[in-house]
């Protein structure tokens, strides 16, 4: 159970390539990220990565109309059928060629796939049980070049396909007598999008040069007539459509607008019985062009609201109302090419994906505001750090940015961009509200998570590139190691002043780590030594530990009584820092299992001799160590037994380099590997081979396969998850909750029936003990929630000591997701108050449990405080409104009284004037 970790979420990347899709209700965005699928819930502001992966990067996703299943296709044409309800793969299929687009029919009975110059129509899976979920219905030929886009009519009778040969083809999904296929021209560039009007055969086609053509059909959808059975020819072989059987029966007709229109010959139908469908170009519109490179790259159309959304290579998007082509809105959202555009079912939210920067945006066009805005590191991530309560993860990347992610929602909530070069290390202080980062730009910066600002900047007397960083337990001392001057710099967090420069290493300082208990700094260097510096004794070297090879990483155990060091020869050695003696070592070179790069001249076995672990981290209980490096594997070693416990494969994506041990023999020629041939990527994306010696990324316009590697590893302080920064992104692995049966002290009498019998007898403490011995989550929750609220302190006081820690851990896990907030808080308070002293004696062992409890309480506190603040403002507003209305009422009453007095005065005046007149008479 201890090592039953499984992949739970992918952070650090929100979009790579492929098409975006909205869920059926329009409240979630489905985004392809590498070879995985992430779902972003826009209502609850959370993200989830599905536990599925393809062999290579995903290029297109087709979503069924009911939103229950999706077809995911990768770069090679390998497809998987995924259930979005169970999050499981239902079927594997291979199209054998790259697929450009995939689209389900509105009735959900069929779907069309475009590959090369063919459109393939399949029966949609899921309607009935079948052995083969992908049954080919028809193949449609017509375009001379690759097909690019698809759209269906609302009644699923016809579909339209756009092509790179600048033509658009309308095909009948059934064997219609008056519409088998129809070709439309009128464009001078690649067709990017083609769309039917609502409940009509009228068409809109959009090309890459920014041209929109509006086509009108002379036939309604109800006017399509099925071919009579006696007129049906024999079915063609291999599902080919009948129009390809005989090319001599086709005739070409020049249309009024100059386009070539292909129609089926009248010989196959009774003359005069049905009239062929004809299209006419009604109008042609042009988008604003701001240069040769401002190509139209993505387009989508919402049929209910008649809104056309277009994205351009310059990062600008336009909203137009059709068919009048009225410009509603125009905005620049990025300086990179917009790769994908999607609009939700209600037409309110528009999703944009920019593959160059890894951006995902959701824009509400009516209020002109962002609903969702996320961007990952567009270059490699180099470092990560958990906050002390495990609620946040900070990451640093080669793009010079420091991002902070919420582990509950999986989203980034703040980005710091002050660094001007790659960020090499990030860490939290013990308070959890300050992030410190080191960079190759020669600065170490401290960021405040209260005000989201850079409040300290530490620099060295001479320019130095900092490659390592550590902050002591108090948060007062900040140390950074330089990779060019071999020195360690110490600053004060309070004053920002440089306190000392520690010299002594004869090579670059590769890693620093403060002891979690004492004021001792451990530094490891390429000079094959680990030095322990005493911060209280004039920063003198306390001990020097000799290594057998160059040191790459060093880390302390959480209790500070052991030190783990990774060296260049692939070994991990363990040291006692008090006695400066080595207590053990693990040889991990064979566990790395490195692969062979496509451009390597030597085998993987030979190149493995130069590979090693570059990142180390102890688990929260200190019993195991996590190691990762220049490989696709992360290893967990047991420190006491000095053996490999489990090995995690972080990726199976063959779009990365060095994934396989042997090269594909089909790519080998007499002149060497085909990967060494610079063919060029085309479409203006540069060339395919990276520059010699490039390891971390190539700033030139090049398109190459990145090498898979693990740059940083960290265990969560709660002990329930660990995270790794890799080429793929920030991967989070959590304890597998499906392994529910892990009994403790099991006996023949420990059964669910005996536990429920104790509950009926109201023997609460024995029932809890039996439930924890059986160790089933549902049963433990049932027993705990049946204990009366007033009996909780009594039950806690009578529990055996060994079950107190288990109960506290269960309460911490339940409190995170349960709605019974006060009930579980009472359990936690009673356990800590009654057993506090005994728990304090074992503080090292129960620290992860307490941190998990703190994380749960903090999360509820944040949610409730926001709700209470909102309610307070509402109450204040209501009170102010009532007072204002009261003032208005009193003012109205005063006005009425004054009016009454004026009337009385006027009556008196009139009476007096009458009396005066009578007297005068």
N, C-alpha and C positions, 0 to 999 in steps of 0.2 A: 504493500500500500504506500510505503514511503516514497517509492520511485515511480508510482503510477501517474506520471505527468503526461498530459497530452496537449496538443496545440489548441489554443483557445482564441487567440486574436492576432491580427496583423496590424500594427501601428506604423506610423512613419511614412506610409504611402497610401494615397487615396485613389489614384488613377494612373494608369500607365498608357494603355492603348485600347482600341476597340470601341464598341458603341455603348452608350449609357442607356439605361432603361428605367422607367418608373414602375412601381408596383401597381396593382389593379386599382387600389384606393387612392393612388397618387401621393401617398404620404412617405414613401421610401424610395431611395435611389439605389439601383443595382449597378455596381461599378466593377469592371474587371481590373484587377491589380496583379500584374504579372501572370502567373498561372493559377491565381485564386480569384474568388468572387467575394467582394465586400458589400454588405447591405447597410445603408445609412438611413436610420429612422429619423425623419425630419421633425416629427411631432414630439418625440421624447428625447431628441438630441443624443442619440446613441449610435454606435456602430457595431457591426458583427461581421466576422469573416467566416464563411461557410467552411466546414471541415472537409473540403474536397479540393483536389488539385488536378490539373491536366499535365501532360508530359512537357508541353512547351507553353509559351505565352499565349494568352487568350486573345483572339482577334474579333470575334463576334459572339453575341448572346441573343438568342431568340426566346422571348417570353410568351407563354400561352395566354389566350385572352382571359381565362379564369385566374391566372396568376399562381397556379399550383405547380407547374413544371416549367423547366427552362432547358434549352439545348445550348450547350457551351462548346464552341469549336476553337481549336488552337491553330497555330501558324501552319502546321503540316496538314490540317484537315481532319485531325482526330477529334471526334465529338463524344460528349458524354451527356446522357439524359439525367437531369438532376431534379429531385423532388424538393421544392422550396418549403414543404410542410415538414417532412421528416429530416431534411438536410442530408439526404443520402443519394448516392449514385444508383440509378435504376438500370442503366444500359450503356454499353460502349459501342461505338460505331466509328468507321473510318471512311472518309470521303476520298482519300488517296490524293487529293489535290487541295491547295489552299482555297478556302471559302471566303468570299468577299462579303456576303450578307445572307441573313436567314430571317424568314418572316412567317408567322402563323396566319392562317386565314381567320377572319373575324368570328366565324362559327366554330373555330377550334378543331375542325375535322381534318384539315390538311396543313402542310407547311411547304414553302418553296425555299430551296437553297440555290444560290448562284455560285458556280465555280467555272473558271475559264470562260468560254463563250456559251455555256449551257445553263439552262434553268431546269432544276430537277424538282418535281412535285412528289412529295411523300404523303402517305396516310399518317396523320398525327397519332402518336401513342396515347394510351390512357383510356380510350373509349371502351375497349374490350381487352380481355387477357389474350396475349399472343406471345409466341416464342420469340419472334423478331419484331422489335418495337419500331423499326424503320423499314417500312414496305414502300418500295418505289412504285409510283402510280404512272407518271409520264415523264418523258424528257422533252424539253422544248429547245429547238435549235433556231437560229436566226441571226443573232449578232456575229460579226466577224472578229471582234476583239473581246477582251474580258468584260464580264458583266459587273455592275457596280452597286445597284440598288433595286429594291422591290417595293411595290405597294399593291394592296388588294382593294377591290370594291367592297362596299359595306355588306353586300349580300353574298360575298365569296364566289361570285360567278366568273369573274375575270381578275387577272393581275397584270401589272405592267413592270417591265424590266428595263433599266437603263444600262448603257454600255459605254466603254471607252472609245468605241468607233463613232461616237457622236450621234448615235441613233437610239430611239426608244421603241420598244416592242410591246404591243398589247396582245396578250394570249388569253384564250378561253380556258377556264378550269374544267369545263365540260365540253362535249363535242357540239358546239353551237353551229347551226347551219349558216348563219349570217356573220359569224365572227370566229375564225380559227386563229389567225394572227394578223397583225397590222403593224406596219413600220412607220415611224414618224421621224422626220429629219428636222431641219431648221436651226441646228446648233453648229458651232464652229470649234467646240472643245468637249472635253470629257463630261458625260452626264453625271452630276453629283446626286441629284434627287429627282424623283418623279412621283406624283401624287394624284389620286383620283379625288374629284369633288364628292361631297356627301350625297349618297343615294343617286349617283350619276356616273356616266361614262366620260364626262368632261375631265380634261387632264391639265396638269401643270408640270412642266419640265424645267429643271434648272441645271445649267452647265457651269463648269469651273471658271469660265471667263466672265461670270456675272451676268448671264443672260437668262431671262425667264420667258418661256413661251406658254401661251394660253391656248388650249385646244378644245374645240367644241365638237361633240358627237351628234350625229343626226338621229341617233336611236337611243331610247331610254333603256334602262336595265330590264324592264318588263318586255321589251321588244325582242330580246334574244330568244331564238327558237332552237330547240334541240333537233339534231339530225335524226331523221326517221330510221328505224331499225333496218328496213329493207335497203335503204341507201347507204348503210354503214359498210365500209370496206372491211376486209379482213384485218384483224389487229396486227400492227407491225411488230417486228421482233425487238426485244430488249426495251420495250416501253417507249419506243420512239413515236412522236406525234405523226399523224397521217400526212401532214403537209410536207414532210420530208421524203415521202415515198417516191414522188414523181415531180421532178423539177420542171418538166416540160409543161405541166398544167398551170404553171404560174405565169401571170402576165404582169407587166410593169406599167403603171399609169402615172403620168406626170400630173401632180396636183397644181392648184392655182398658185400656191406659194413657192413652188419649185422643188418641193421635197419629193422623194421617190416613195410611192405607195404600192405596197405589194398586196394583191388580193387574190383570193383563191378563184380559180376559173368557174364560170357559171355552169360548166358542164356537169358538175356533181349535184346540182340542185334542179328541181323543176323550174323552168323558166317562168318568171313573173310571180312565183309563189312567195318568196322572201326576198327582201332587199338587203344587200350587204351593208354592214356598218361602215360609215365613212367619217373621217375626222377632218376638221377644217381649222386652220390657225386663225384665231380671233385677234390676237395682239401679241406684241413682243416688247418686253421691258428690259431695261439695263440698270444694273446697280452702279452706284458711284464707285469709280475706280481711282485709287490714289497712288498708282504706280504699277510697274510691271509685276511686282511680287505680291500684290494684294489679291491673290486668287481666292475664290470662294471655295471653302474647304469642307463645310458641313451645313446641312439644311434639314429642317423638319417642318411639318405642316399639321395644324390642328383643324380638323374638318368642321367641328361644331361651331367654332368661333371664326373660322376663315382667316386664321393668322399664320403667316409664313415667317419662320425664324431662320436667318442665314448667318453663318459664322465665316470669318475671313482669316487669311494667313497673318494679318497684322494684329489680330486679337480684337477686332471690332465685330459687333453683331448688330443686325438690323431686324426690326419687326415691321412687317408690312401686312396690310389688310387686302385680301384678294376678293374678287378679281380686279378691283379698281387700282391696285398697287399703290395704296396710300401709305406713306411712311408714318408709323405710330411712334417708333422709338429707335434711337441709335446710341450705342455706348461702347467705349473701349474698356474691356475687362482685364486685358492682359497684353503683354508685349510679345507673346508667343502665339503660334498657330493654334486656332481652335480646332481640335480634332474630332469632337463629337458634340452633337446638340440633340436634346430630347425635351419633350413637353409632356406634362402629366395629363391625366384624363380630364380634369376640369378646365385645363387651359390656363391656369393661374401661374404655375411655376415652370420655369425653364431651366434645365440642367445643361451645364457646359463642362466639357473636359478638355484640358490643355495638356497634351502628353509631354511637351518640351519641359515644362516646369512642374509637372505632376500636380496640377491644380484641378479641383472639383468645386464648381460653383453652382448654386441654385438661386435664381433671380426671380423675384415676384415683380412682373412688369407693370402691374396696375399701381402698386404703391412705390415702385422704383426703389426697391430695397433688397438686400441680400437675406435670403432665408437660411442659407448654409454656405460657408466659405472655408475651405480647408486646402492646405498645400503641404505636401511632404517635403523631405529633403530631396532636392533634385540632383544631388550628388550622393556619394556614399556617406553613411553614418559611421562615425568613428568611435563614439563613446556614449554610455548611458549611465544613469544613476537613479536609484529609488529614493523617494523621500522617506524619512524615519517611520512614518505611519503606513507606508506602502500605497498611499492614495495617488501619488503622482510619479511620473517618470520624466526625467530630463534627458534630452538627447542633444549631442553636438555632431555637426556634419562638416564635410569638406566644402560645403557652400558658405561656411562662415556663420551659420545660424545656430542659435540655441533654442530648442522648442521644448515646451512642457506639455505633457499628455496626461489626461485623466484616465486612470486605469479602469474606472467603472464605466465611463461612456466610450472610451477608446478614441477620444477626439483631442486635438491640440487646442488649448485655450489661450496661449500666449507665445509669441515668437520674439526673440531678441536678436537684432541685426547689427549690433555695434561692432562686432569683429570684422576685420577686413581680410582675413585669411582663414585657412582651415582651423576648425576647433578640434583640439586633440584630446582633451579630457574635460568632463563635467562632474561635479559632485555637489551634494547638499550639505549644509551645516546641520548640526544636531538639532537645532530649533525647527528645521524644515521649512523656514520661510526665506532662506537665502540660498541662491545657486551660485557657485563659483565655477568659472570656466577658464581654461588655458588655451592659447592659440599660437599658431606659427607667426602671427603678426607682431609678436613680442610683448603682448599684454596679457595679464590675468585680470578678469573682470568679475565683479560681484553684483548680482541682480536681486532686487527686492521683489518678493512675490505679493506684497501688500499693495505697493504703488506701481508695480511693473516698470521699474526703471533701473538703470545702471548707476549704482550709488558709489561704487569704488572701482578704481582702475589702478592696478599695480604694474609697475614697469621696473626694469633693471637699469643699472647705471650705463651699461653698454648694451646695444641691441642684441637680443638673444631669442632664439626660437624655442618656445616651451613645449615639451613633448610629454610631460608628466605633471601631476597635480595631486595635492593632499591637503586636507583641512583637519585640525585636531578636534578632539571631542568637545572642547569648550567653544569652538568656533572662533577663537581669538587668533590662532596662528595659521597662516596660509603659506604653503611651500610649493615651489614649482622647480622642476628640473629642466636644464637646458640641454639640447642635443648637439650644440656646436661648441659650447665653452666648457662642458663637463662639470658645471657648477650647480649648486642648489641654492635657491633664493628664498629667504624667509621674510614675510611681511606681517604687520599687525593689522587685523581687521578693523580695529577701532580707529586707529590714526591713519592707516594707509601708508605708513612709512616702512622703508626697508630696514629690517632689524639686523640681518646678518647674511653673508654670502659664505656658504659651506663648500670648501674645496677639499679635494682628496681623491676623487674618482679620476681614473686615467682614461675613461671612455665616456660616451654619451650616457646620460642617466635615463634609463628606459622606463622606470616605474618607481613611485613613491607610495608609502602607506603609513599612516599613524596608528599606533597601538590604541585599541578602544578603551584600555584601562589606564595605562601609564602615558606620560608625556615623552614617548620615544618614537622617533621617526626611522622607518626602515627604507633604505634606498638600494636599488639594484641597478647594476651598470654592465656595459659591454666589457668592462675590465675583469670580469669573472669574480666579482665580490659583491656581498651584501653588507652594507654598513648600517649599524644601529647608532643613531645620534640621540644623545640625552638633551632634551630641551631645557631641563632645570639646572644642568651643570655646565653652563657656559657653552652650550651647543658642541660639546666634545664628542668624539667617536667613542661609544661605549664598547662595542664589539665589532669585529670584522669577520664575516663568515666566508670562507673560500668555496668557490663553486668549480665544477668540472668543465663548465662551458660558459659562454656569454649569457648573462642574466637578462630575461625579457619581461618577467612579471613577478610581483611579490604581493602577498596579501596576508593579513592577520586573521586568526580564528576569532569569532565573536567574543570569547572570554580573554583574548590576548595572550594565551599560554602556548601558542604554536604559530609557526610561520611556514607558509608554503611558497616555494620559488620555482618558476618555470624557466628552463634554460634552452639554449639553441640546439642542443643535441636531442631534444624531444622528451627530456626527463622532467618529472616534477618531484622535488625534494622537500622534505619536511624537517623543520628545525625547532629546537627549544630555545627561545630567545633569552631565557634566564641563564642557562648553562652554556649557550652557544655551541650545542652539540646537535648533530644530525640524528633524527629519530627514525627516518625511513625515506624511501624513494620509490617512485613508480616510473617505469619506462613506457612512455605513451606513443612512441613513434609509429608502432604497428597499429595502434588504435585509430590513428588519424585517417588512414586509408585515403591518401590523396589521389586525385585523378590526373589524367594527362591532358594538357591544353592542346588545342588543335595546331598551334604553331610551334609546339615543343619538338625538338629534335631527339630528345631522349625519352625513355619509357617512364611510366608513372613510378615504377619500382626504384629507378635511379633518382628521379626528382624527389622522392619521399625522403631521401637522406638529408635534404636541406630544409625539410618542413619541421615545424615545432608548434607548441602551444604558445599563444601570445596573450591570452587572457585567463585569469584564475579568479575563482570566487568560492568562499566557503558557504555551505548551507547555513540556515538560521540556527540549527542545533549544533553545528560544528562537527558533525560526524562524517560528513562527506564533502568533497571538493568538486567544483564544476570547472571543466577545462575546455577551451576551444581555441582554434587557430586557423591556419591556412588549409582548411578542409571543409567539407559539407557535414561533418560530424561534430557533435558536442558530447563529451564523455563525463560521466559521474563516477568518481572513484571513492571507495570507502577508505578513510584515512587509517583506521585501526588495522584492517585486514590488508591494506595496500593492494587492492584489486579492483578491476573494472566492474561496476555494478550495472550500468546501463549506458547504451549509446543511442543518441537521438540523431536521426537524419533530418536536418533542418530544411532541406529542399530536394525535390525530385525534378526540378525544372531544367530540361536539357537546353533551354535557351541561354543558360549560363555556361561559361567555359570551365574546364577541369572537373566536369561532373562524372565522366566515365573513365574507367581505368585503361581501357583500350580504345584506340581510334577506330572509326567505322571503316572497314576495308573497302566498302563501296566508294569511299571518297579518296582512296589512294590510287595514284597513277604511277607510271614509270618515272615521272618527273617529281614525285612527292605528293603531299596532301593537297587537295583542292582548296583547303582553307588558306594556303599560302599564296593563292592567286588573287590578286587585287582586282575584283570584277567591278567594284563600285555598287553602291546601294541603289542608285537611281533616285528619281523624284527629289533631287536636291538635298539628300541626306548625307552626302560625303562618301567616304570610302569605307571598306569593310574591315580593314586590318588596323589594329592599334599601333601607335608609334613604338619603336623599340625601347624597352626599359620602363614603359609606363605601367604603374601598378595601381594607383589610386583613382585614375580618371583622366580623361583626355579633353582638354579645353578647346581643341581644334574641332572643325566640323567633320567629325568622323563617326561612323556607325559600326560598333564592334561588340562582340560578346564579352560582357564583364565576367571576371573570374569569381567563383563562389568562395567566400571566406567569412569567418566570424571575427569581428573586430573587438567586441566587448561583451562581457557576461555579468549579470548581477542576479543574486537571489533576492526575492522580496523579504523585507524584515518580518512579515507575517509567516513566512515559511510555506505558504500555500501556492506560490508561483515563482517562476524565474523568467528572465527576459534576456534576449540576445540581439545585438545589432549585427545584421548580416547584409550581404549584397542585396538580398530580397527586401529587406526592411527591418522593422523592429518586431521580432516574433516573441509572443508571450505564451508560455506553457504553464498550465494550471493543473492542480491535482484532479485526477479523473474521478468524478462523482458517480460514475456508473458502477464502480467496484464497491458495492454496498456491503457485501458479506465479508467482514473481516473480524471474526469473533475474538473475544478476550476471555480467557479462563472458562472455556465452554465445558458444559457438563450435560448429562442426560436430562436433568431436571430443568435446564434453561430452555424453555420453549415459549412461544407467544401465548399459549393457553395459560401457562403458569404465571406469566407476567400479568395477564388480564385478570386472573384470579386474585392476585395481590391488590390490584386496583379496586376490585369489587369489595375487598375487605378493608379498603382505605389504608393499606400498609404502604405508604408512599415511598419511604426510603428503600425498603427491600425491592419494590417494583422498579425503582430507578437503577439499583445495583444490577438486577437481573437484565434490564434492558440494555445496559452498557456492556454486560458480559456477552449478550447476543450480538450487540453492535449493529443493529439495523436502524437506519436513519428515521424511517417512517414510524417505527415502533417507539424509538426514543422520544420523538416529537409528541406522539400520542400520550405517552406516560407523563411527560413534563407538563403538557398543557392541561392535564386532568387534575393536577395538584392545585388545591384551593389557594388563592392569593395570600390569605392570612397564615397558611401553613408553611409557606416557603422558608422563613428563618428557622423554624423547628426542624424541617427536613434537612436543611443545609448543615445544621449543627450535628445531626446524627449520621451524616454520611461518612463512610470510611475514607481515610486520607488519600488512598490511591485513586479514588473515583472523583475527588474534588477537581483535579486538574483536567480530567476527561470531560467532566460536566462543564467546566469553565470554557474549554475549547468548543464544545457543542453549542453553548450559549452564544459565544462570539460568532460562530458561523451562522446560527439561526437568526441572530439579531440583524444581520446584514440584509436579509431578504424578507423577514417576517413583518407583519403589520402589528403584532402584539408588542408594541414598543415598551410600555410600562411594565408588562409582565416579565419580559426577559431582562429588563434593566433591574427589576427587583431581585431576580435570580443572581445577576452579576454582583449587585451591591451586597447581598447577603453572603455570598461565597467569599468575596474579598474582605468583608468586615470580620467574619468569623474565623477564616483560615489565613488571614493576611500574614501573620508572623511565620507560619510554616511555609507559605508560598515564597516569602522573602528569602528564606534560606536556600531555596532552589530557584533563585531568580534567573540564573543563566538558562535553565532548561525551559522555564515557562515564559521567557521573554517573547518568543514569537506569538504565543497565545494572547498575551496582554496587548501586543501591538495590533493583532487582528481585532481584538475587542475595541481598542482605541479607534481604529479605522472605521469600524461599524458605527460607533457612537458619533464620531466626527461627521460621517456622512449624513446621519439622521439629523444632527444638529444643524448642518448647513441647509438641508432641505426645509426643516421646520422654521429656522430663523428667517429664511426668505419668505415663507408663507406668512409668518407672524408680522414681518415688516409690511408686507403687502396689505394684510388685514388692518394693521394700524393706520396706514395711509388712507385706506378706504373709510375707516371709522371717522378719522379726522375730517375727511372730505364730506362725509354725510353730516357730521356735526356742524361744520362750517356752512353747509348748504341749508340746513334747518335754521341756523341763526340768521342767515341772509333772508330766508323766506319770512322769519319772524319779524325782522326789521321792516321788510316790505309791507307785511300785514299791519304793523303799528303805524307805518307811514300812511297807508291807505285809510286806516281808521281815523287818524288825525285829519286827513284831507276831508273825509266825510263829515266829521264834527265841524270843521271850519265852514264847509258848504252849508250845513244846517244853521250855524250861527249867522252866516251871511243872509240866508233866506229869512230867518227871523228878523234881522235888522231891516231888510228890505220891506218886509211886511209892516214892521213898526213905522218905517219912514212913510210908506204909502198911506197908512192910517192917519198919521200926523198931518200929512199934506192934505188929505181929504177934509180933516177937521178944520185946518186953517182956511181952506177954500170956503167951507160952510160959514165960518165966522165972517169972512170978508163979504160974503153975499148977504 
